[in-house]
Every structure is written in structure tokens, then in C-alpha cells.
Amino acid sequence: PNSSTEAAMILTYSIPASRRRELIAMQREAYTRYSSNRITQALESYTEAYEAEPTANYLAAYWAGLCAERLRNRRDDALTWANRALEINPDYRPAQELKRRLEAPARNTQQRRRTTR
């Protein structure tokens, strides 16, 4: 569960089985939108899936972050989603990588500012 981005990893969540099935269905619907390049609608679906289980659904938070990253001017939102995923599961590698990627340009910009002063 610490490296998968597939809906099946929801089966590892410590929530009732019926709830896991609901989340898997929500995840698959959101992914269909994402893979059809309907990113705004996918973000709405992932947000809904996250809100259905905000203490467990780090997969939806991760995918919401990917959606926000693809939308213009939503980098801060993407970072917020990555952090939400990591609050639930600090060992979740895809969210760690997303966070690193999102923070990298900011670090590079700060370093350039310091060296040009």
C-alpha cells in the first residue's frame, strides 16, 4: 500500500468492507475522468472520494494532488493534497514524490534569488 496508485490498494484500508467497495467505485469513476483528460471533473470526484473517508483515503488525496498539479495556477492546492495524503500515511511514496516535485521549483527559485543578491 505504500507504493501503489491503483484502486485495489483501498482494500488495505482499516474501514468496513462495504465502505472500501464504495471508495473503489469512486476511485475508478474519478480515474476514468482523469484518463479522459477531464481533469477538473476528476478533481471534483477525487475530492468527493477523499471527503467520504478523510482519515483513511490517502489514495484519493494523492490523485487530487495530481489533478491540481495539471491545472494551471493550482500548485499550492496540489501541495495541500500531497500533504493530506502524507498526514494519513507518511510512508506513501507516490505522495512523497509528488511533494518533492512540487517543492523543487520553489527551492530552485529561492536559491537563484539568494545567489543574485
DRENZAVO-619067 format. One line per 3 residues: number of its first residue (from 1); their letters; for each residue x, y negated, z negated of N, C-alpha, C. Coordinates in Angstrom, 1 decimal, decimal comma. Example, Ala and Ser with C-alpha at 12.3 -4.5 7.8 and 13.67 -1.06 7.14 Angstrom:
DRENZAVO-619067
1> as> 13,2 5,7 -7,8 12,3 4,5 -7,8 13,2 3,3 -7,8  12,8 2,2 -7,1 13,7 1,1 -7,1 12,9 0,0 -7,9
//
This chain:
DRENZAVO-619067
1> pns> 0,8 1,2 0,0 0,0 0,0 0,0 0,8 -1,3 0,0  2,1 -1,2 -0,3 2,9 -2,4 -0,4 3,5 -2,8 1,0  3,2 -2,0 2,0 3,7 -2,4 3,4 2,7 -2,3 4,5
4> ste> 1,6 -1,7 4,2 0,6 -1,6 5,3 -0,3 -2,8 5,5  -0,6 -3,0 6,7 -1,6 -4,1 7,1 -2,9 -3,5 7,7  -3,0 -2,2 7,5 -4,2 -1,5 8,0 -5,3 -1,5 7,0
7> aam> -6,6 -1,5 7,5 -7,7 -1,5 6,7 -7,8 -0,2 5,7  -7,2 0,9 6,2 -7,2 2,1 5,3 -6,6 1,9 4,0  -5,6 1,0 3,9 -4,9 0,8 2,6 -5,9 0,3 1,5
10> ilt> -7,0 -0,2 1,9 -8,0 -0,7 0,9 -8,5 0,5 0,1  -8,3 1,7 0,6 -8,7 2,9 -0,2 -7,8 3,0 -1,5  -6,7 2,3 -1,5 -5,8 2,4 -2,7 -6,3 1,4 -3,8
13> ysi> -7,2 0,5 -3,5 -7,7 -0,5 -4,5 -8,4 0,2 -5,6  -8,2 -0,3 -6,8 -8,9 0,3 -8,0 -10,3 -0,4 -8,2  -11,2 -0,1 -7,2 -12,5 -0,6 -7,3 -13,4 0,6 -6,9
16> pas> -14,7 0,5 -7,1 -15,6 1,7 -6,8 -15,5 2,0 -5,3  -15,7 3,3 -5,0 -15,6 3,8 -3,6 -16,5 3,1 -2,7  -17,8 2,8 -3,1 -18,7 2,1 -2,2 -18,3 0,7 -1,9
19> rrr> -17,6 0,1 -2,8 -17,1 -1,3 -2,6 -15,9 -1,2 -1,6  -15,1 -0,2 -1,8 -14,0 0,0 -0,8 -14,5 0,1 0,6  -15,5 0,9 0,8 -16,1 1,1 2,1 -16,6 -0,2 2,7
22> eli> -17,2 -1,0 1,8 -17,7 -2,3 2,3 -16,6 -3,2 2,8  -15,5 -3,2 2,0 -14,4 -4,0 2,3 -13,7 -3,6 3,6  -13,6 -2,3 3,8 -13,0 -1,7 5,0 -13,8 -2,2 6,2
25> amq> -15,2 -2,1 6,1 -16,0 -2,6 7,2 -15,8 -4,1 7,5  -15,7 -4,8 6,4 -15,5 -6,3 6,6 -14,1 -6,5 7,2  -13,1 -5,8 6,8 -11,8 -5,9 7,4 -11,8 -5,6 8,8
28> rea> -12,4 -4,6 9,2 -12,5 -4,2 10,6 -13,2 -5,2 11,5  -14,3 -5,7 11,0 -15,0 -6,8 11,7 -14,1 -8,0 11,9  -13,5 -8,4 10,8 -12,6 -9,6 10,9 -11,4 -9,3 11,9
31> ytr> -10,9 -8,1 11,9 -9,8 -7,8 12,8 -10,2 -7,8 14,2  -11,4 -7,4 14,5 -12,0 -7,4 15,8 -12,0 -8,9 16,3  -12,4 -9,8 15,5 -12,4 -11,2 15,8 -11,0 -11,7 16,1
34> yss> -10,1 -11,3 15,2 -8,7 -11,7 15,3 -8,1 -11,2 16,6  -8,3 -10,0 16,9 -7,7 -9,4 18,1 -8,3 -9,9 19,4  -9,5 -10,5 19,3 -10,2 -11,1 20,4 -9,8 -12,6 20,5
37> nri> -8,9 -13,0 19,7 -8,4 -14,4 19,7 -9,5 -15,4 19,2  -10,4 -14,9 18,4 -11,4 -15,8 17,8 -10,9 -16,1 16,4  -9,9 -16,8 16,3 -9,1 -17,0 15,1 -10,0 -17,7 14,0
40> tqa> -10,7 -18,7 14,4 -11,5 -19,5 13,4 -12,5 -18,5 12,8  -13,2 -17,8 13,6 -14,2 -16,8 13,1 -13,6 -15,7 12,3  -12,4 -15,3 12,7 -11,7 -14,3 11,9 -11,3 -14,8 10,5
43> les> -10,8 -16,0 10,5 -10,5 -16,6 9,2 -11,7 -16,7 8,3  -12,9 -17,0 8,9 -14,1 -17,0 8,1 -14,4 -15,6 7,5  -14,3 -14,6 8,4 -14,5 -13,2 8,0 -13,6 -12,8 6,9
46> yte> -12,3 -13,1 7,1 -11,3 -12,7 6,1 -11,5 -13,4 4,7  -11,9 -14,7 4,8 -12,3 -15,4 3,6 -13,4 -14,8 2,9  -14,4 -14,4 3,6 -15,6 -13,7 3,0 -15,2 -12,4 2,4
49> aye> -14,3 -11,6 3,1 -13,9 -10,4 2,5 -13,0 -10,6 1,2  -12,2 -11,6 1,3 -11,4 -11,9 0,1 -12,3 -12,3 -1,1  -13,3 -13,2 -0,8 -14,2 -13,6 -1,9 -15,1 -12,5 -2,4
52> aep> -15,3 -11,5 -1,7 -16,1 -10,3 -2,1 -15,3 -9,6 -3,3  -14,0 -9,6 -3,3 -13,2 -9,0 -4,3 -11,9 -9,8 -4,5  -12,0 -11,0 -5,0 -10,8 -11,8 -5,1 -9,7 -11,4 -6,1
55> tan> -10,0 -10,4 -6,9 -9,0 -9,9 -7,8 -8,3 -8,6 -7,3  -8,8 -8,1 -6,1 -8,2 -6,9 -5,5 -7,9 -7,0 -4,1  -8,5 -7,8 -3,3 -8,4 -7,8 -1,9 -7,2 -8,6 -1,3
58> yla> -6,0 -8,2 -1,6 -4,9 -8,9 -1,1 -4,7 -8,7 0,4  -5,2 -7,7 1,0 -5,1 -7,5 2,4 -5,9 -8,6 3,2  -7,1 -8,9 2,7 -7,8 -10,0 3,3 -7,1 -11,3 3,2
61> ayw> -6,5 -11,6 2,0 -5,8 -12,8 1,8 -4,6 -12,9 2,8  -3,9 -11,8 2,9 -2,8 -11,8 3,9 -3,3 -12,1 5,3  -4,3 -11,5 5,8 -4,8 -11,7 7,1 -5,4 -13,1 7,3
64> agl> -6,0 -13,6 6,2 -6,5 -15,0 6,3 -5,3 -16,0 6,5  -4,2 -15,6 5,8 -3,0 -16,4 6,0 -2,4 -16,4 7,4  -2,5 -15,2 8,0 -2,1 -15,1 9,4 -3,0 -16,0 10,3
67> cae> -4,2 -15,9 10,1 -5,2 -16,8 10,8 -4,8 -18,2 10,7  -4,7 -18,6 9,4 -4,4 -20,1 9,2 -3,1 -20,5 9,8  -2,1 -19,5 9,8 -0,8 -19,8 10,4 -1,0 -20,1 11,9
70> rlr> -1,9 -19,4 12,6 -2,1 -19,5 14,0 -2,9 -20,8 14,4  -3,6 -21,3 13,4 -4,4 -22,5 13,7 -3,5 -23,8 13,5  -3,7 -24,7 14,3 -2,9 -26,0 14,2 -3,1 -26,7 12,8
73> nrr> -2,1 -27,2 12,3 -2,1 -28,0 11,1 -2,7 -27,3 9,9  -2,5 -26,0 9,8 -3,1 -25,2 8,7 -2,0 -24,5 7,9  -0,7 -24,9 8,1 0,4 -24,2 7,4 0,2 -24,2 5,9
76> dda> -0,2 -25,3 5,3 -0,4 -25,3 3,9 -1,5 -24,2 3,5  -2,6 -24,1 4,3 -3,6 -23,1 4,0 -3,0 -21,7 4,1  -2,2 -21,5 5,1 -1,6 -20,2 5,3 -0,7 -19,8 4,1
79> ltw> 0,0 -20,8 3,6 0,9 -20,6 2,4 0,0 -20,3 1,2  -1,1 -21,0 1,0 -2,0 -20,7 -0,1 -2,5 -19,3 0,0  -2,9 -18,8 1,2 -3,4 -17,4 1,3 -2,3 -16,4 1,0
82> anr> -1,1 -16,7 1,5 0,1 -15,8 1,1 0,2 -15,7 -0,4  0,2 -16,8 -1,0 0,3 -16,8 -2,5 -0,8 -16,1 -3,2  -2,0 -16,2 -2,6 -3,2 -15,5 -3,2 -2,9 -14,0 -3,1
85> ale> -2,4 -13,5 -2,0 -2,1 -12,1 -1,8 -1,1 -11,6 -2,8  -0,1 -12,5 -3,0 1,0 -12,1 -3,9 0,6 -12,2 -5,4  -0,4 -13,0 -5,7 -0,9 -13,1 -7,1 -1,5 -11,7 -7,4
88> inp> -2,2 -11,1 -6,4 -2,8 -9,8 -6,7 -1,8 -8,7 -6,7  -0,9 -8,8 -5,7 0,1 -7,7 -5,5 1,5 -8,4 -5,2  2,3 -8,7 -6,2 3,5 -9,4 -6,0 4,5 -8,5 -5,1
91> dyr> 4,3 -7,2 -5,0 5,2 -6,4 -4,2 4,7 -6,2 -2,8  3,7 -6,9 -2,3 3,2 -6,7 -1,0 4,1 -7,4 0,0  4,8 -6,6 0,7 5,9 -7,1 1,6 5,4 -7,9 2,8
94> paq> 4,3 -7,6 3,4 3,8 -8,5 4,5 3,5 -9,9 4,0  3,0 -10,0 2,8 2,7 -11,4 2,3 4,0 -12,1 1,9  5,0 -11,3 1,4 6,3 -11,9 1,1 6,9 -12,4 2,3
97> elk> 6,9 -11,7 3,4 7,5 -12,1 4,7 6,7 -13,3 5,3  5,4 -13,3 5,2 4,6 -14,5 5,6 5,0 -15,7 4,9  5,1 -15,6 3,6 5,5 -16,7 2,7 6,9 -17,2 3,1
100> rrl> 7,9 -16,3 3,3 9,2 -16,7 3,7 9,2 -17,5 5,0  8,5 -16,9 5,9 8,4 -17,6 7,3 7,8 -19,0 7,2  6,7 -19,1 6,4 6,1 -20,4 6,3 6,9 -21,4 5,5
103> eap> 7,7 -21,0 4,6 8,6 -21,9 3,8 9,9 -22,2 4,6  10,3 -21,4 5,5 11,5 -21,6 6,2 11,6 -22,9 6,9  10,7 -23,3 7,7 10,8 -24,7 8,3 10,9 -25,8 7,3
106> arn> 10,2 -25,7 6,3 10,2 -26,8 5,2 11,6 -26,8 4,6  12,2 -25,7 4,3 13,6 -25,7 3,8 14,6 -26,3 4,8  14,4 -25,9 6,1 15,4 -26,4 7,1 15,2 -27,9 7,2
109> tqq> 14,0 -28,4 7,2 13,8 -29,9 7,3 14,4 -30,6 6,1  14,2 -30,1 4,9 14,8 -30,7 3,7 16,3 -30,7 3,8  16,9 -29,6 4,3 18,4 -29,6 4,4 18,9 -30,6 5,4
112> rrr> 18,2 -30,7 6,5 18,6 -31,7 7,5 18,5 -33,1 7,0  17,4 -33,4 6,2 17,3 -34,7 5,6 18,5 -35,0 4,7  18,9 -34,1 3,9 20,0 -34,3 2,9 21,3 -34,5 3,7
115> ttr> 21,5 -33,8 4,8 22,8 -33,9 5,5 22,9 -35,2 6,3  21,7 -35,8 6,6 21,8 -37,0 7,4 21,8 -38,3 6,6  21,7 -38,2 5,3 21,7 -39,4 4,4 23,1 -39,8 4,2
//
